[in-house]
Amino acid sequence: MNITGEELRSKISSGEAMIVDMYAEWCGPCRVLGPIVERFANTMKSEGSSVAVYKYNIESDRELTSELGIRSVPTIKAFKGGQEVVTKVGVLQEAQLREMAQMVL
């Protein structure tokens, strides 16, 4: 579920439909969102969804973080066809994550 900057670049380039939780270790709200994203990822996987769910530590690749326009965490981005489809900032609930997934199906 955790992904490096290099892996994220590759997955965006490949056009994969995905939701990415952009977080930082020191971020309190990120620690609140983490278990919600993990539950959501497990639900998506068990349902056989074609939308992948990843977590990306923004401090692991500051260049990519800047390219993606991350200015605060947590930030959740959805990608499809190599393009960013939607971005949301802050702690989301599972229903909001599911709405994002619907946008990239």
C-alpha positions as CSV (number, residue, x, y, z in Angstrom):
1,M,0.0,0.0,0.0
2,N,2.9,2.4,0.7
3,I,4.5,3.7,-2.5
4,T,7.7,5.5,-3.3
5,G,7.9,8.6,-5.4
6,E,9.5,6.6,-8.3
7,E,6.6,4.0,-8.1
8,L,4.0,6.8,-8.0
9,R,5.5,8.5,-11.1
10,S,5.5,5.1,-12.9
11,K,1.9,4.4,-11.9
12,I,0.7,7.9,-13.0
13,S,2.5,7.5,-16.3
14,S,1.0,4.0,-16.9
15,G,-2.5,5.5,-16.5
16,E,-3.5,3.4,-13.5
17,A,-6.8,4.4,-11.9
18,M,-5.8,5.1,-8.3
19,I,-6.4,7.1,-5.1
20,V,-3.3,8.3,-3.3
21,D,-3.2,9.4,0.4
22,M,-0.4,12.0,0.5
23,Y,0.8,12.1,4.2
24,A,3.7,13.0,6.5
25,E,4.8,11.1,9.6
26,W,4.6,14.2,11.8
27,C,1.0,15.1,10.7
28,G,-1.7,14.4,13.4
29,P,-4.7,14.5,11.0
30,C,-2.7,12.1,8.7
31,R,-2.6,9.6,11.6
32,V,-6.4,9.9,11.9
33,L,-6.9,9.4,8.2
34,G,-4.5,6.5,7.9
35,P,-6.8,3.7,9.3
36,I,-9.7,5.0,7.3
37,V,-7.7,4.8,4.1
38,E,-6.5,1.3,5.0
39,R,-10.0,0.1,5.7
40,F,-11.2,1.6,2.4
41,A,-8.3,0.0,0.5
42,N,-9.2,-3.4,2.0
43,T,-12.8,-2.9,1.0
44,M,-11.9,-2.0,-2.5
45,K,-9.6,-5.0,-2.8
46,S,-12.2,-7.4,-1.5
47,E,-14.8,-6.0,-3.9
48,G,-12.4,-6.6,-6.8
49,S,-12.3,-2.9,-7.7
50,S,-10.0,-1.8,-10.5
51,V,-9.1,1.4,-8.5
52,A,-5.9,0.9,-6.5
53,V,-5.3,2.7,-3.2
54,Y,-1.8,3.9,-2.1
55,K,-0.1,5.9,0.6
56,Y,2.7,8.3,-0.3
57,N,5.0,10.0,2.2
58,I,5.4,13.5,0.9
59,E,8.9,13.8,2.5
60,S,10.3,10.8,0.6
61,D,10.5,12.8,-2.7
62,R,10.3,16.5,-2.3
63,E,10.6,17.1,-6.0
64,L,7.5,15.0,-6.8
65,T,5.7,16.5,-3.9
66,S,6.3,19.9,-5.4
67,E,5.3,18.8,-8.9
68,L,2.0,17.4,-7.5
69,G,1.3,20.8,-5.8
70,I,1.0,19.3,-2.3
71,R,0.8,22.3,0.1
72,S,-0.8,20.7,3.1
73,V,-1.4,17.2,4.5
74,P,-3.3,15.0,4.4
75,T,-4.1,15.5,0.7
76,I,-5.9,12.8,-1.3
77,K,-5.6,12.7,-5.0
78,A,-7.3,10.5,-7.6
79,F,-5.7,9.7,-10.9
80,K,-6.9,8.1,-14.1
81,G,-5.3,7.9,-17.6
82,G,-2.2,9.7,-16.3
83,Q,-4.2,12.7,-15.2
84,E,-5.2,14.0,-11.8
85,V,-9.0,13.8,-11.6
86,V,-9.8,15.2,-8.2
87,T,-8.0,16.4,-5.1
88,K,-9.3,16.8,-1.6
89,V,-7.5,18.1,1.5
90,G,-8.1,17.0,5.1
91,V,-9.5,14.0,6.9
92,L,-12.1,12.2,4.7
93,Q,-14.6,9.5,5.6
94,E,-14.9,6.3,3.7
95,A,-18.0,7.5,1.8
96,Q,-16.0,10.5,0.5
97,L,-13.2,8.1,-0.6
98,R,-15.7,6.0,-2.4
99,E,-17.1,9.0,-4.3
100,M,-13.5,9.8,-5.4
101,A,-13.1,6.2,-6.6
102,Q,-16.3,6.5,-8.7
103,M,-14.7,9.4,-10.5
104,V,-11.8,7.3,-11.8
105,L,-13.7,4.1,-12.7
